[in-house]
Amino acid sequence: MKTRSEGDEDPVVAEVRRIRAELWRESGGTVAGLLRLLETRQGPKRRAPARKRGRSVPHPHPGNAPRP
């Protein structure tokens, strides 16, 4: 398998790696620091809105019909 030299690298991949390295340095080089950094940048996690409960009566379907 042929290896790529630095000049052959995709510019998008290079940018992602540069940003990832910058975030890692800013976080102090620890996973806990990275999680704190990302949480402060993104803000608090939002919960999904509560969903309404389904029907109280089952939807008419042949499988739900009473057996004779």
Secondary structure as a PSIPRED ss2 file (coil, helix, strand):
# PSIPRED VFORMAT (PSIPRED V4.0)

   1 M C   1.000  0.000  0.000
   2 K C   1.000  0.000  0.000
   3 T C   1.000  0.000  0.000
   4 R C   1.000  0.000  0.000
   5 S C   1.000  0.000  0.000
   6 E H   0.000  1.000  0.000
   7 G H   0.000  1.000  0.000
   8 D H   0.000  1.000  0.000
   9 E C   1.000  0.000  0.000
  10 D C   1.000  0.000  0.000
  11 P H   0.000  1.000  0.000
  12 V H   0.000  1.000  0.000
  13 V H   0.000  1.000  0.000
  14 A H   0.000  1.000  0.000
  15 E H   0.000  1.000  0.000
  16 V H   0.000  1.000  0.000
  17 R H   0.000  1.000  0.000
  18 R H   0.000  1.000  0.000
  19 I H   0.000  1.000  0.000
  20 R H   0.000  1.000  0.000
  21 A H   0.000  1.000  0.000
  22 E H   0.000  1.000  0.000
  23 L H   0.000  1.000  0.000
  24 W H   0.000  1.000  0.000
  25 R H   0.000  1.000  0.000
  26 E H   0.000  1.000  0.000
  27 S C   1.000  0.000  0.000
  28 G C   1.000  0.000  0.000
  29 G C   1.000  0.000  0.000
  30 T C   1.000  0.000  0.000
  31 V H   0.000  1.000  0.000
  32 A H   0.000  1.000  0.000
  33 G H   0.000  1.000  0.000
  34 L H   0.000  1.000  0.000
  35 L H   0.000  1.000  0.000
  36 R H   0.000  1.000  0.000
  37 L H   0.000  1.000  0.000
  38 L H   0.000  1.000  0.000
  39 E H   0.000  1.000  0.000
  40 T H   0.000  1.000  0.000
  41 R H   0.000  1.000  0.000
  42 Q H   0.000  1.000  0.000
  43 G C   1.000  0.000  0.000
  44 P C   1.000  0.000  0.000
  45 K C   1.000  0.000  0.000
  46 R C   1.000  0.000  0.000
  47 R C   1.000  0.000  0.000
  48 A C   1.000  0.000  0.000
  49 P C   1.000  0.000  0.000
  50 A C   1.000  0.000  0.000
  51 R C   1.000  0.000  0.000
  52 K C   1.000  0.000  0.000
  53 R C   1.000  0.000  0.000
  54 G C   1.000  0.000  0.000
  55 R C   1.000  0.000  0.000
  56 S C   1.000  0.000  0.000
  57 V C   1.000  0.000  0.000
  58 P C   1.000  0.000  0.000
  59 H C   1.000  0.000  0.000
  60 P C   1.000  0.000  0.000
  61 H C   1.000  0.000  0.000
  62 P H   0.000  1.000  0.000
  63 G H   0.000  1.000  0.000
  64 N H   0.000  1.000  0.000
  65 A C   1.000  0.000  0.000
  66 P C   1.000  0.000  0.000
  67 R C   1.000  0.000  0.000
  68 P C   1.000  0.000  0.000
